[in-house]
Amino acid sequence: MSTNTYNASTAVKTVFVRELREHLLKKSSLITLIIMAVAVVGGIFVADYMTSKSDNDAVKIAVVGEAPFADSLADATAEMKDAEDADAAAGAFSTASLSPLETTSAADDKAARAAVTDGDADAALVPDTAEGREGSWKLLADDAPSWLAPMLQESLQKQNEAMLLSENGINPGEFFSKTQSAVVSVESLDEAKDEKMPAMLITLIGVMVMMTAILVFGGAVATSVIEEKSSRVIEIILSTVRPAHLLAGKILGAGLAGIIMMSVLTASAAIALMITGLAESFDVPWSAVWLLVPCFILGYFFFAALYAASASLVSRMEDFQGAQMPVLVFSLITMYVPLFGWSKLDSTVMQIASWIPPVSITTAPLQYAVGNFSALQLVASLLIMVVGVAAVIALAAWIYPRNVLRTGAAVSWKKALTAKS
């Protein structure tokens, strides 16, 4: 005579493996993963192409006649470009996009226009022959850089000033050196903040991607619960697995599937960055980036448990919109607080938000990235989040078993919370 002994770990493992396989091999999940990977990698290659095009492609101007001011501007842009490349090689973060300037000769107005139309030149510079416009020029272009016209104007003005000074017996070089030696320079009162801006922006992007993944895979748990209820498969499953163990297996399985998919996307992005060389253009705040891993895990458990609890209150997908309202409120607050407050991380509101679950998983990494949080404060914030996760899991463990077998009308949160065991 043999008896079958129920084993909790075996039950959780069975559900876990089933959920993991289902989420990884589901056609819709694979299509979504492929689309996201193509979008991420494609975006990186497009950014690299646009950056290379902006940095390396010279702006060509077809010039009719003699235009020394245009030639001097071409020499100046070459020198500025060399200086910018030197800064980039030194690891400086720069948002400048200055292309070198090249001038070519055109026989006449017609030839200059043809050069622009045929794509042989980006713009054409021709003398303005209108009455009363002696010494003026016209810039013919359809898609010239925005900086070209004002810089040509400034160069022409300096050329005319130099000619006028020479005619009056004044050395232009000495004049300009003395008049331009006095400048107004800008000094930031918070240089540390400026230096940490790139790290903060990269972390903010990572936080938004993290929250998107949390909501996607947390929502997958809710979809699975509702599908089992609507098809009445849940009755068969619960004949062999206890509700709490079913819930644990679901959350763990979908969570690992999410981590695997996000790892694939992250690896794809990292490889694309290394191939294109874009990773060398800025300093990645790796300490803040790796911090997103525990934040993702804690955030996922928080929202997945809420999603599972809310899904157990309904029997049809059509009724889920109302049941998931508390989850939506938490998710919107968690996403939009850092999105609107990233520029005011020193404010009291953002400081407080960095300690309150679940908002802390998106605000604490930003505070740490800019130096407002020490490692000890960061750990304390995450520990508070752990307490919040434990409370939400306990809530889900109360609601899910008592409502997962209910059919018919949706159960309100108030009724679910006040129901007796």
Residue, then its C-alpha position, 0 to 999 in steps of 0.5 A: m500500500s502506497t500513499n501520495t505525499y503532497n510536496a510543496s516545493t515539487a508543486v511550485k517547481t512544476v508550475f514554475v517550469r510550466e509557466l517558464r516554458e509557456h512564456l518563453l515559447k509562446k508565439s506572441s512572446l517570441i514575436t515581441l522579443i524579436i521586435m524589441a531586439v530589432a528596434v533596440v539594435g536598429g536604433i543604435f545602428v541608426a544613431d551611429y550612422m547619424t552621428s558618423k554622418s554628422d561628424n564626418d561628412a563635410v558640408k560642401i559649398a559651391v562658391v561663385g567668384e571669390a569669397p575669402f570669408a567662406d574660405s576662412l570659415a572652412d579653415a576655422t571649422a576644421e580647427m574646431k573639429d580637430a579640437e572637438d575630436a581631441d575632447a572626445a578622445a579624452g573622454a569629454f561628454s559633448t553634444a556638439s555636432l559641427s561638420p567641417l566645411e569645404t568650398t568648391s568653385a562654380a562658374d556661375d549662378k546656374a552652375a552653382r544651382a545645378a550643383v545643389t540640385d544634383g547633390d554635388a553641393d549642400a549649398a551655393l554661395v553667389p553674389d547678390t546682384a540686386e541694386g543697393r546690395e553690393g558686397s552682399w551674398k545669397l546662400l542657396a540651399d534646401d537642407a543646409p545645417s542651421w549653423l551655416a548661414p549665421m556663421l557665414q554672416e559673422s565671417l563676412q562681417k569680420q572680413n568687411e571690418a578688416m577691410l575697413l580697418s586697413e583702409n583707415g591704417i589700423n592693423p586688423g590683427e591687433f584690433f581684433s586681438k585687443t577687442q576680442s580678448a575681453v569675453v564673458s565666460v560662464e561658470s556653473l555654480d554646480e559643476a558636479k551636477d553638470e558632470k553627472m548629468p549624462a549618468m543621470l540620463i542614462t540611469l533614467i532611460g534604464v529605469m523607464v525600460m525596467m518599469t516597462a518590463i516589470l509591467v509587461f511581465g507582471g501583466a502576463v501573470a494577470t493574463s495567465v490567471i484570467e485565462e485559467k479562470s475563464s476556461r475553468v482549467i483552474e479547477i483541475i489545476l487546484s485539484t493537485v496544487r494548492p492555490a498559494h503554491l500555484l501563485a508562487g510558481k506563476i510569479l517565479g516562472a513569468g519573472l525568470a522568463g522576463i529576466i531571460m528576455m531582458s538579458v537577451l535585449t541587454a546583450s543585444a544592445a551591448i553588442a551593438l554598442m561595442i560594434t558601433g563604438l558608441a559606448e566609447s562616446f560616454d561614460v556608462p554609470w555601471s554601478a547605477v546600471w547594475l543597481l537596476v537588477p535588484c530594483f527590477i526583481l523587487g519591482y516585479f514581485f511587487f507588481a506581479a503579486l498585485y496583478a495576480a490578486s487583481a486578476s483573481l477578482v474577475s472571470r473575464m478579461e473585459d472586467f479586468q480594467g476596473a479590478q486592476m485600477p490600484v495596480l495602475v495607480f501604483s504603476l503610474i506614480t512609480m513611472y511618472v514621479p522620476l519622469f517629471g522630477w529628474s531635474k529636481l532630485d534635490s527637492t523634498v518631494m523627490q527625496i521623500a519619494s526615494w524612500i517610499p515603495p514602490v516609487s523608490i525603485t525608480t527614484a533611488p537609482l537616480q539619487y545614487a547616480v547623481g551622488n545624493f544617496s550614499a551606498l548605505q542610504l541606498v541599501a536602507s531604501l531597498l530594505i524598505m522596499v523589501v518590506g513593501v514587497a513582503a506586505v504585497i505578497a502577503l496581501a496577494a496570498w490572502i486574496y488569491p486563494r479566496n477568489v481564484l475559484r469564484t466565477g460570475a460577477a467581479v469581486s470588488w477590492k473592498k469585498a476581497l479585503t474584508a472577506k472572512s477566511 
